[in-house]
Amino acid sequence: MKIAFATGSLEPGRDGVGDYVRTLAAECVRLGHEVRLLALAEPAAPSAATEAATVRRQTLAETRADEGRAARRWLDEFAPDWVSLHFVPYGFHPGGCFGPAVPALAQVLGAGRRRQVFFHEIWIDLDPDAPLRTKLTGWWQRRAVRRLLSMAAPDAVHTSSACYRAALAALGTDAAILPVFGNVPLASAGTAAATLPGIPTDGLLCGHFGSLHPGGLPDEFLGEFMRFATAQGRPPVLVAVGALRAGAADFDSAAARWRGRMHCVRLGELPVQELAAVFARFDFGVTSVPWHLLGKSGSAAALREHGLRVVVTRAAPPRLAAAAVTDDPGFHLWRPAQPLPPEILIRLPRPAGAEMCARAWLGDLSAAASPVHD
């Protein structure tokens, strides 16, 4: 098949969805398909000389200026069998107000004989107890998603969690669930664990990867981690790798509060080729992604794909708990006053990854029975 992928940003290492799209496209090429990659909302205009002829990247201003027509012409020359839009609200506007970009997104999707949308995120008011401002933003985003579905008329829709699937069903859209994969290549046989500066060689390492969400490392958890490490006879070490983004201040604040009792180390962003060796040094992982949204987290998936057990510090909101389902025993939901179980130190391989997800996704596209658009 000829498949065109469209998303907000394709800047390597700067956008989780963009990294996902690049990896998925590479798997499709490896499986014999022809692809094109299109970024519609880069933060800054990239140099055309840095990309292959199969990639086009433009800013959101450029996309909205002509409602996606230049990008559509570029895709028309490719004549794709499928155009696949990988969507997050904040990927098409820094404040999530993506509504004005909807006509351009529909224009781009129209280049395909068939169209598919992958909702990596939908809108932000899923919790009925969310603050009023969040509810108003979510209401507006939900209307814009409905308009996108109406204008684009996709032949296939995917999302990453049962929670999102139920929300889309309320709009009359049937979405298939496909959890995301990690973007960190597995280590080759014999790769040694990284030696991390400033960290005791006998330290018990709890590793966080990627964005840190608000409230993701509560003191109750850190206290339990310290007790757990002490019971193991090892000093506790909390390590953050990757871009913490808005959570950087939270991590630094926790490090200050626990100074003298726990080592807290920020490694920052590292080349993706080095991450497998860093993960090999972790004893277990921790994620601040809520339990009901695990399926959308590429960072949590990366930790699991490297065999680490992952502690989830944020439960699903009570009214969404029914949708919070994972069949992966490598994820452990921690609750306040609950001790960490010793088995979190036992690695547990996860039979997942880019190839499995790509094959499942391509199978869904092949099975789509919608009529071809003119």
Order of alpha helices (4+ residues) and beta strands (2+ residues): beta-alpha-beta-beta-alpha-alpha-beta-alpha-beta-alpha-beta-alpha-beta-beta-alpha-beta-alpha-beta-alpha-beta-alpha-beta-beta-alpha
